[in-house]
Each structure stands twice: as structure tokens, then as C-alpha cells.
Amino acid sequence: MPSTDDILGIITARGGSKRLPGKNLAILRGKPLLTYTCEAAKASQRLTRVILSTDDEAIARVGKECGIEVPFMRPPELATDNAQSIDVVLHVLDALHKREGYRPSLVVLLQPTSPLRTGADIDAAIALLLERGADSLVSVTKDGKRNGALYVIRPDVLERTGDFGGGTHVPFVMDCNRSIDIDEPFDLAQAEYLLRSQR
């Protein structure tokens, strides 16, 4: 049985991107976009392990430089434009179980496209799910829309439902300034402005 404190963060960062080529390594205030999520994960007090799933050697190198585990590369079929994040997370869980017999009690999906999400956000989301005794949590904006910054779920529920919002579900509301999702150059410029205004 996994420990109730065994919480795995999975950072998903593939090499390809149509709207913003090289998106996950795009430079934002002097650092690759991926670095912000790596730093947030490292700052979390609740995550007990963090793994980067990527098909790209350059992305893997940046992750390792940030102190993130890259125990294996993502297979090409899970790095296409049509690949789903759920399948990527399930691949990581399956690979870790087969290689190490490792099975976390909770999984936290962290996408590099949310650079303003913080370690405190990660910890607060995990705490909320545990406090409510929920199966899953999805971060949302104040108007209730998913912002892509945080997904927390029990692995057995993800495997059974194939949905990050499966089972008993609780939303985690985040401020709009930390909810930005990088998808195109304009988003990167907006994130740059928000980061600059925080100084």
C-alpha cells in the first residue's frame, strides 16, 4: 500500500508545439519556460517525488539541471499533437510500477505552460483534496473555467475513469494572474509583463 504522504508530481513537456515552436524551452525573463514549473515543484512541501516526462533531450537536460528526475524518455506515440495528458501520466505510473514497484497515493500533473503557478499553490491544492477527502481536484479560474495549472488525483481513480476530474471532485480556485496558460507568443508576452510587475 502506498503511504498517504507519497505524492508524485509529473511534469509533462514534449518537444513539439505548433502555435509556439519550442514552447517549453521558450525564454521567459531569462529562463526557459519549463524552469518555472520545475522551481514550483521543488518549492512544494507536499510533493515527495517529481518526474519529468519528455521525448526531447534538450528538455530533459533542462529538467535535470533543475534537479528533476528524468528516469526514462517518453515514447514517440505519446509525444504527438494528438497525445493526451492522461495517457502520458498513465504511462509514467505504469513504467514506475514495473521498474521499481513504485505506487504513489496521489499524482499531481504540472504542465510547463502555467509558469505563474507556485509551490504554495501546489501545496494548497493537495491540502484541499485531502481535507475534503476527494478523489480528484482541478484548478480553475474565478469564473469556474479550468486553467490547466493543477490536476491532483488518486491513481486508481485516474485508471478507472480516464478523467482528471474523476470520482468525487473538488475545484481549486486560482487568481487570474496566476492562471495564465502559455499557448502562443502573446501569452508569453503577458506572462513577461505579469512577472515584471511582481518585482
N, C-alpha and C positions, 0 to 999 in steps of 0.2 A: 504493500500500500504506500502511495506517495505521502510525504509529510504535508501537513496543511500549510507549512511555510515554504514549500518548494514551488517557487513561482518562476516560470520561464518567460523571458522576453524574446520575441523573434522579430528581428529587423529584416524586412523584405526589400531588396534593392536589385532589380535586374539591370542589365546593361543598356537595353534598347528603350527608346522613347520617341514617339512620332512628333508630338507638338513642341517638345523642348529636348532636342538631341543631347544625349549625355546628361540628362536632368539630374540624376542622383549625385553626380560629381560637379554640377554647376557651382560656380563660386558665388557665395553669398557673404558679403562683408569679410572677404579674405579667406574663407574656409569653404571646403566642399559641403554642399547641402547635406549629405549623409552625416557629416560630423556632428551636426546639431542634434540629431536623433541619438547618435552614439553617446554624446555627452549627457543627454537627458536620461538615457538608460543607466549610465554609470552613476549618475547622481541619485537615482532612485534608492530608497532604503528598503524597499519591499522585494525588488527583483533579486532572486538568488542566483540566476544564471542568465546570460544574454548571448544569443547566437545570431549571426548574420547569414541570411540565405541569399546567395547571388550566383549568377552564371559568369560574372565578369571579374577577371583577375585584378584589374585596377581598383574596382570597388572593394574586392576582398582585401587588397593591400591597405586601403584607407581604413577599413574596419579594424584590421589587425593593429594598425598604428594607433587607433583609438582605444585599444585594449579589449576589443570584442572578439569572441571566439568565431572562427570560421572552420568548423571541423570537416566540412565537405562542401563541394560545389553543387549548385542546383542543376539538375538535368535540363538539357535544351528544351524539351517539350513543356517545361514549366516556366519558361522564360520568354514565351511568345506574347504578342499583343492580346491574344485571347485567353491566356492563362489566368486562372482565378486565384486570388489570395488564399482562399480556403484550401485549395489543392496544395499550394506551397506550404502552408502551415501543417497540413496533414502529412506531407512528405517529410518535413523536419521531425515531427513526432514519431513517425514510423521508423525513420533512419536512426534516431537516437535510441529508440526502444530495441531495435535489432542489434545495434552496435554495442550499446552499453547497458541495456536493461533499464534505461532511464525513463521515468514517467513522472512529469510534474503534476501538481494538484491544480494549477491554473496556468493558462497561457495568455500572454499579453502580446497582441500584434501591434508593432510600431512601424509605421510607414515613413520613410525619409521625407516625404512630401509635406510633412507637418513640422517645420523647423522651430515653431514657437511653442510647441508643447514642451512642458518642463518635467523634471524629475518629480516635483511636487504634484503635478497633475497625475502622473502615473501612480504615485502612492495614494493619492486621494481616491482615484478610481478603484483601485484594488480594495482599499478600506471600505468604500461604499458597497461594493459587491459582497464582501464578507459580512458586513454589518447587516445587510438585507437578507443574507442567505440565498442570494440569487444565483442562477446558473450562468448568466451572461450579462455583459454591460457594453454599451456602445456610446461613445462620446457624441454629443450633439451641440448645436448652437442654441441660443436662447429661444429661437423660434421652432426648435424641435427637429431641425434637419441634421442628418449625420455629417460630421465634419472630417471623418477619416483619420482623426488623430489617435484614437484609442479604441481597442477592442479587447475585452477581457472575457475569457470563457473557460469553463471546465472542459478538459479534453474529451471526456466521454460524451458530453453533450454535443460538442462540435462534430464528433464522429457519427453520432446518431442522427443529428438533424441536418448537418451540412449547412449550418447557418450561424453566423457570428452572433446573431440575436436569438438563438435557440433557447428552449426551456423557459424558466422564469427569468424575466428580463428587467433590467433597470437602466434608465438613461443617466448619463453623466453630462451635466450642462457645463460648457466652457465659454468663456468670454470670447467675443467675436475676434478680438485682436490676437488671440492665441489659436484661433480656428482656421487660419489661412491654410489653403491646400495648394501646393505648387503644381501647376499643370501646364503653364505657358509663360513666356517671358514677362508678361505684365504682372503675374503673381509673384515672380521673383523680385521685381522692382518694388512691389507693395511690401513684401517681407523686408526688403532692404530699408525702406522708409520706417517701418514699424520698429525694427531693431535699432535704427539710428535714434529714433525718438525716445527709446527706453534709456538711453545714456544720460 
